[in-house]
């Protein structure tokens, strides 16, 4: 069965590309270009990071952190998305980054990319759902349900919402795509509704506020940031857009379920960043204009969103917006489970993880990697539980690891981009996909990505996240030990060259097992 506008010829082209890389069409191609866009747009979810991390801007450089900082930070994310789009068009496979790291580099660089991406995805799934928990508590939990924020409440809440996200993913990409499509529209609509409500509730329109630099570090900003110079506080505020606009690698992870993937994926990836940047900007600028006073808002620290909404907005309207935001945040986690599971599936398919055989299995009924979905989801909940119980000094380990999460994710983006810069035009990468920027443009964006990675690393390890440096270095050391101690001899990486031809019989058997026919 094919979709409208997707002929048998298109389908056989998609499958041929996959076969040429040594893989079977085990997952089901059900996602349109919009669905592929929506999965990334849902993970970026400006209603999740844009709201839950708002204090990084309002308690930092104030209005300018949004007016000037947001577009600047979004451009940093866009740089990676453009460079990755070029590679995703040439190699449209599940777990995209891992393959690019292997094909453009070698077994080790592919393995390293996979580990960093996987670690980033599992921890980011935990972090997104913890953000949803705190939003739920601030919006409904404490006021209406009388819930108290304890570790037990948090973990039970997390287990329920993550379990539901895994269940939906288990039941097939068709249902997941319908929900993430809905999530795409919901984010657009809610961001605009929130902007309209904020503008309607604003006392005055001080546009200059968006371009006025302040320094609310220390006490003045509710101690969100330690006391710092104005320049540092502005740079730290860039973490809001950079941390929010991540996760567009989901478009690549769902390549094998996307129609005309080599055309659709790169456009969806860039589109998800551009639209998130634009709608996030409208929404956050409107929010800043609504604030009764910038100084009072900064002093609220992490509570700034709830405080401003309570001060300025009609209670019924406020609760309706909260409900829409909560649903969007849950759907953000849903799309993240999709992304995590496809990465686990793709890496296991080549024997990259313990228990790979089970993790790479695709359910013939639902055509989804069921073991990978549940494993990723359970690991995310266990990560939050374990890391909430341990503190280093005053800071819970959870907070420190989440600061590393984005470093890990962007590092996994940077490895294949840097390798692509070196491999362009060589035998490793002599054939471009249908989405082709040309050598000059790709190389420019690749160099910008490497510079951006350095910037993210430097601002990502500043206090209060200074432990992130030690965790990142520690993780690199552990990675080195695991690779040289165990994996260097065992792990073969994706099939390349003659290996691909040898897999023909296995591919046919794998496709028969899940009922994929007609090539």
Buried (B, 14 or more C-beta within 10 A) or exposed (E): EEEEEBEEEBBEBBBEBBBEBBBBBBBBBBBBBBBBBBBBBBBBBBBBBBBBBBBBBBBBBBBBBBBBBBBBBBBBBBBBBBBBBBBBBBBBBBBBBBBBBBBBBBBBBBBBBBBBBBBBBBBBBBBBBBBBBBBBBBBBBBEEEEBEEEEEBBBEBBBEBBBBBBBBBBBBBBBBBBBBBBBBEBBBEBBBBBBEBBBEBBEEEBEEBBEBBBBBBBEBBBBBBBBBEBEBBBBBBBBBBBBBBBBBBBBBBBBBBBBBBBBBBBBBBBBBBEBBBBBBBBBBBBBBBBBBEBEEBBBBBBBBBBBBBEBBBEEEBBBBBBEBBBBBBBBBBBBBBBBBBBBBBBBBBBBBBEEBEBBBBBBEEBBBBBBBBBBBBBBBBBBBBEBBEEEEEEBBBBBBBBBBBBBBBBBBBBBBBBBBBEBBEEEBBEEBBEBEBEEEEBBBBBBBBBEBBEBBBEBBBBEBBEBBBEBBEEBEEEBEEEBEEEBEEEBEBBBBEEEBEEBEEEBBEBBEEBEBEEB
